[in-house]
Amino acid sequence: MTEFLLPDFVWRALIGGVGVALLAGPLGCFVVWRRMAYFGETLAHSAFLGVALGLLLHLDPVIGVLAVSVVIALVLARRQPAEGIAEDTLLGLLAHTSLALGLVVLAFMEDVRVDLFSYLFGDILALRAADLGWILLIDVVGLSLLAWLWQGLLALTVHEELAAVEGRLVKWLQLAFMLVLAVFVALAMKLVGILLTVSMLIIPAAAARRLARTPVQMALGAAAIGAVAVLLGLLASLHSDLPSGPAMVVAAALLFLLLRVLPQRG
């Protein structure tokens, strides 16, 4: 029987990957519906600065990523539309400046050796028990918050002005969503890395759109597709010694292409 038992690191990778997929499903749907992929990319790039600051201050890099991502989300949420700079320009400025700052900070820490590949592209097989604790905590908080705000976020997505007329707290809804997205970036960094985080949000959601008739169906479908992509990517990584993060993203993309040949449900 022992030959059928998986090593502990594989179980941690599988549990952690599925945990991230559960949150990525509904969160990614709103990213797709609201066309916020570039905002997600900005948070993902800024995460590298969080890693550098965490190492500089001798903290868990996840804490540094959480702090920087939340600050970026707060800055963007409080920004007024008419401040003289286009939103995509501001997002690009923040994304690449924070990434460059992170590299500069790391360059000054000569006594610290950092595996840049694992941070940029992830290493799900290196998940620790403490990482699973973070994933569980963020899953519970993030999914509970999304469930609580679900109707409000849907109203905001359909028509922002109408949602405000209905008495929805538009600014607070936007802020809450941005904060959950910021926290997800810290969560997913260990799995697929900084540069591929957004792909695990948008690819499963885009694939699930082909099968869903309601927002709830799309959210559940995206979570399921993400979990399958994690499993397939993990198997490919173990079997062929491929980098785990890119393997999961490729698996998600293949599932998307496979579902594209199916007739879209009305």
C-alpha positions as a Python dict, from the first residue, in 0.01 Angstrom:
ca = {
    (1, 'M'): (0, 0, 0),
    (2, 'T'): (284, 240, 68),
    (3, 'E'): (368, 272, -303),
    (4, 'F'): (32, 447, -354),
    (5, 'L'): (105, 707, -88),
    (6, 'L'): (220, 1044, -213),
    (7, 'P'): (509, 1227, -47),
    (8, 'D'): (414, 1505, 194),
    (9, 'F'): (539, 1779, -39),
    (10, 'V'): (306, 1656, -315),
    (11, 'W'): (6, 1658, -82),
    (12, 'R'): (95, 2011, 30),
    (13, 'A'): (122, 2120, -333),
    (14, 'L'): (-211, 1962, -424),
    (15, 'I'): (-399, 2103, -123),
    (16, 'G'): (-244, 2447, -167),
    (17, 'G'): (-314, 2457, -539),
    (18, 'V'): (-678, 2359, -500),
    (19, 'G'): (-713, 2612, -219),
    (20, 'V'): (-588, 2891, -443),
    (21, 'A'): (-815, 2777, -728),
    (22, 'L'): (-1121, 2799, -502),
    (23, 'L'): (-1063, 3170, -446),
    (24, 'A'): (-936, 3238, -798),
    (25, 'G'): (-1263, 3113, -949),
    (26, 'P'): (-1511, 3377, -830),
    (27, 'L'): (-1244, 3645, -805),
    (28, 'G'): (-1130, 3586, -1161),
    (29, 'C'): (-1488, 3613, -1287),
    (30, 'F'): (-1513, 3968, -1156),
    (31, 'V'): (-1171, 4049, -1302),
    (32, 'V'): (-1297, 3933, -1644),
    (33, 'W'): (-1638, 4098, -1613),
    (34, 'R'): (-1492, 4430, -1498),
    (35, 'R'): (-1192, 4415, -1734),
    (36, 'M'): (-943, 4455, -1451),
    (37, 'A'): (-670, 4222, -1576),
    (38, 'Y'): (-421, 4510, -1602),
    (39, 'F'): (-497, 4609, -1243),
    (40, 'G'): (-418, 4253, -1141),
    (41, 'E'): (-92, 4267, -1336),
    (42, 'T'): (2, 4584, -1147),
    (43, 'L'): (-55, 4414, -812),
    (44, 'A'): (140, 4109, -927),
    (45, 'H'): (441, 4314, -1038),
    (46, 'S'): (435, 4519, -718),
    (47, 'A'): (451, 4193, -523),
    (48, 'F'): (821, 4166, -606),
    (49, 'L'): (884, 4485, -410),
    (50, 'G'): (698, 4323, -122),
    (51, 'V'): (926, 4019, -142),
    (52, 'A'): (1235, 4240, -132),
    (53, 'L'): (1108, 4446, 162),
    (54, 'G'): (1012, 4131, 351),
    (55, 'L'): (1362, 3991, 311),
    (56, 'L'): (1517, 4326, 402),
    (57, 'L'): (1316, 4344, 725),
    (58, 'H'): (1366, 3972, 800),
    (59, 'L'): (994, 3898, 765),
    (60, 'D'): (808, 3626, 580),
    (61, 'P'): (797, 3750, 217),
    (62, 'V'): (422, 3682, 215),
    (63, 'I'): (378, 3955, 477),
    (64, 'G'): (579, 4198, 263),
    (65, 'V'): (372, 4113, -45),
    (66, 'L'): (49, 4157, 150),
    (67, 'A'): (159, 4498, 278),
    (68, 'V'): (272, 4635, -60),
    (69, 'S'): (-28, 4494, -249),
    (70, 'V'): (-274, 4641, -1),
    (71, 'V'): (-103, 4982, -17),
    (72, 'I'): (-116, 4979, -399),
    (73, 'A'): (-483, 4879, -390),
    (74, 'L'): (-564, 5159, -145),
    (75, 'V'): (-383, 5417, -357),
    (76, 'L'): (-569, 5312, -672),
    (77, 'A'): (-905, 5286, -495),
    (78, 'R'): (-878, 5640, -358),
    (79, 'R'): (-761, 5788, -687),
    (80, 'Q'): (-999, 6033, -851),
    (81, 'P'): (-1069, 5989, -1225),
    (82, 'A'): (-964, 6343, -1318),
    (83, 'E'): (-610, 6362, -1179),
    (84, 'G'): (-435, 6432, -1507),
    (85, 'I'): (-303, 6082, -1579),
    (86, 'A'): (-475, 5800, -1764),
    (87, 'E'): (-552, 5489, -1560),
    (88, 'D'): (-358, 5248, -1782),
    (89, 'T'): (-58, 5483, -1772),
    (90, 'L'): (-70, 5494, -1392),
    (91, 'L'): (-102, 5117, -1370),
    (92, 'G'): (198, 5068, -1598),
    (93, 'L'): (399, 5321, -1399),
    (94, 'L'): (324, 5150, -1068),
    (95, 'A'): (378, 4799, -1204),
    (96, 'H'): (719, 4846, -1357),
    (97, 'T'): (852, 5095, -1103),
    (98, 'S'): (771, 4865, -812),
    (99, 'L'): (925, 4567, -994),
    (100, 'A'): (1242, 4766, -1061),
    (101, 'L'): (1255, 4892, -702),
    (102, 'G'): (1231, 4536, -579),
    (103, 'L'): (1531, 4436, -789),
    (104, 'V'): (1728, 4738, -666),
    (105, 'V'): (1651, 4656, -301),
    (106, 'L'): (1764, 4296, -354),
    (107, 'A'): (2086, 4417, -519),
    (108, 'F'): (2179, 4600, -197),
    (109, 'M'): (2138, 4283, 11),
    (110, 'E'): (2459, 4104, -79),
    (111, 'D'): (2426, 3860, 210),
    (112, 'V'): (2085, 3737, 92),
    (113, 'R'): (2056, 3476, -181),
    (114, 'V'): (1720, 3475, -354),
    (115, 'D'): (1582, 3219, -598),
    (116, 'L'): (1439, 3468, -845),
    (117, 'F'): (1293, 3195, -1067),
    (118, 'S'): (1070, 3062, -788),
    (119, 'Y'): (936, 3408, -709),
    (120, 'L'): (882, 3502, -1073),
    (121, 'F'): (734, 3169, -1189),
    (122, 'G'): (638, 2992, -867),
    (123, 'D'): (733, 2663, -705),
    (124, 'I'): (426, 2485, -573),
    (125, 'L'): (635, 2184, -471),
    (126, 'A'): (815, 2400, -214),
    (127, 'L'): (501, 2488, -18),
    (128, 'R'): (546, 2461, 359),
    (129, 'A'): (287, 2382, 625),
    (130, 'A'): (291, 2753, 714),
    (131, 'D'): (202, 2838, 353),
    (132, 'L'): (-100, 2609, 374),
    (133, 'G'): (-205, 2797, 686),
    (134, 'W'): (-191, 3125, 494),
    (135, 'I'): (-390, 2974, 208),
    (136, 'L'): (-659, 2842, 443),
    (137, 'L'): (-689, 3174, 625),
    (138, 'I'): (-706, 3382, 308),
    (139, 'D'): (-952, 3139, 149),
    (140, 'V'): (-1191, 3159, 443),
    (141, 'V'): (-1173, 3538, 468),
    (142, 'G'): (-1175, 3602, 93),
    (143, 'L'): (-1458, 3365, 5),
    (144, 'S'): (-1668, 3484, 300),
    (145, 'L'): (-1621, 3845, 194),
    (146, 'L'): (-1704, 3769, -170),
    (147, 'A'): (-2018, 3579, -67),
    (148, 'W'): (-2127, 3870, 152),
    (149, 'L'): (-2064, 4129, -121),
    (150, 'W'): (-2173, 3912, -414),
    (151, 'Q'): (-2497, 4091, -503),
    (152, 'G'): (-2342, 4433, -457),
    (153, 'L'): (-2043, 4347, -676),
    (154, 'L'): (-2274, 4209, -945),
    (155, 'A'): (-2478, 4530, -940),
    (156, 'L'): (-2157, 4732, -960),
    (157, 'T'): (-2038, 4523, -1254),
    (158, 'V'): (-2363, 4556, -1450),
    (159, 'H'): (-2406, 4933, -1406),
    (160, 'E'): (-2203, 5140, -1160),
    (161, 'E'): (-2426, 5449, -1171),
    (162, 'L'): (-2743, 5244, -1124),
    (163, 'A'): (-2583, 5062, -831),
    (164, 'A'): (-2516, 5399, -668),
    (165, 'V'): (-2877, 5509, -726),
    (166, 'E'): (-2995, 5187, -560),
    (167, 'G'): (-2802, 5287, -249),
    (168, 'R'): (-2502, 5059, -294),
    (169, 'L'): (-2182, 5179, -133),
    (170, 'V'): (-1994, 5186, -461),
    (171, 'K'): (-1660, 5315, -329),
    (172, 'W'): (-1655, 5063, -45),
    (173, 'L'): (-1745, 4779, -280),
    (174, 'Q'): (-1462, 4876, -513),
    (175, 'L'): (-1219, 4902, -224),
    (176, 'A'): (-1322, 4566, -78),
    (177, 'F'): (-1281, 4393, -413),
    (178, 'M'): (-940, 4550, -473),
    (179, 'L'): (-823, 4442, -128),
    (180, 'V'): (-936, 4082, -183),
    (181, 'L'): (-756, 4086, -518),
    (182, 'A'): (-443, 4224, -351),
    (183, 'V'): (-449, 3948, -91),
    (184, 'F'): (-496, 3686, -365),
    (185, 'V'): (-175, 3803, -531),
    (186, 'A'): (16, 3723, -213),
    (187, 'L'): (-159, 3387, -197),
    (188, 'A'): (-87, 3283, -555),
    (189, 'M'): (273, 3401, -565),
    (190, 'K'): (405, 3074, -422),
    (191, 'L'): (219, 2868, -681),
    (192, 'V'): (260, 3032, -1020),
    (193, 'G'): (489, 3323, -938),
    (194, 'I'): (459, 3695, -974),
    (195, 'L'): (457, 3703, -1354),
    (196, 'L'): (188, 3436, -1401),
    (197, 'T'): (-50, 3514, -1114),
    (198, 'V'): (-311, 3693, -1324),
    (199, 'S'): (-325, 3402, -1569),
    (200, 'M'): (-476, 3181, -1297),
    (201, 'L'): (-747, 3444, -1253),
    (202, 'I'): (-848, 3511, -1611),
    (203, 'I'): (-790, 3181, -1796),
    (204, 'P'): (-1019, 2957, -1583),
    (205, 'A'): (-1283, 3232, -1573),
    (206, 'A'): (-1269, 3279, -1950),
    (207, 'A'): (-1295, 2903, -1998),
    (208, 'A'): (-1590, 2871, -1761),
    (209, 'R'): (-1783, 3139, -1950),
    (210, 'R'): (-1840, 2888, -2232),
    (211, 'L'): (-2031, 2656, -2000),
    (212, 'A'): (-2216, 2889, -1764),
    (213, 'R'): (-2561, 3046, -1780),
    (214, 'T'): (-2546, 3236, -1452),
    (215, 'P'): (-2273, 3424, -1263),
    (216, 'V'): (-2275, 3160, -988),
    (217, 'Q'): (-2229, 2881, -1243),
    (218, 'M'): (-1938, 3068, -1398),
    (219, 'A'): (-1772, 3123, -1060),
    (220, 'L'): (-1808, 2756, -964),
    (221, 'G'): (-1693, 2644, -1308),
    (222, 'A'): (-1387, 2869, -1294),
    (223, 'A'): (-1291, 2726, -954),
    (224, 'A'): (-1330, 2370, -1087),
    (225, 'I'): (-1130, 2441, -1403),
    (226, 'G'): (-858, 2606, -1198),
    (227, 'A'): (-839, 2303, -968),
    (228, 'V'): (-812, 2067, -1266),
    (229, 'A'): (-539, 2287, -1417),
    (230, 'V'): (-347, 2271, -1089),
    (231, 'L'): (-375, 1892, -1084),
    (232, 'L'): (-270, 1851, -1449),
    (233, 'G'): (16, 2098, -1413),
    (234, 'L'): (137, 1927, -1098),
    (235, 'L'): (130, 1586, -1267),
    (236, 'A'): (322, 1723, -1566),
    (237, 'S'): (576, 1885, -1336),
    (238, 'L'): (636, 1563, -1143),
    (239, 'H'): (641, 1339, -1451),
    (240, 'S'): (854, 1550, -1685),
    (241, 'D'): (1047, 1770, -1441),
    (242, 'L'): (880, 2086, -1574),
    (243, 'P'): (855, 2414, -1380),
    (244, 'S'): (531, 2379, -1186),
    (245, 'G'): (392, 2732, -1227),
    (246, 'P'): (418, 2753, -1606),
    (247, 'A'): (292, 2393, -1633),
    (248, 'M'): (-29, 2484, -1449),
    (249, 'V'): (-83, 2791, -1666),
    (250, 'V'): (-30, 2586, -1983),
    (251, 'A'): (-278, 2328, -1851),
    (252, 'A'): (-534, 2602, -1789),
    (253, 'A'): (-478, 2739, -2139),
    (254, 'L'): (-526, 2392, -2292),
    (255, 'L'): (-852, 2351, -2100),
    (256, 'F'): (-961, 2690, -2234),
    (257, 'L'): (-885, 2583, -2591),
    (258, 'L'): (-1061, 2251, -2538),
    (259, 'L'): (-1375, 2422, -2411),
    (260, 'R'): (-1368, 2665, -2703),
    (261, 'V'): (-1469, 2384, -2938),
    (262, 'L'): (-1782, 2317, -2733),
    (263, 'P'): (-2101, 2506, -2822),
    (264, 'Q'): (-2155, 2805, -2594),
    (265, 'R'): (-2454, 2778, -2364),
    (266, 'G'): (-2716, 3052, -2386),
}
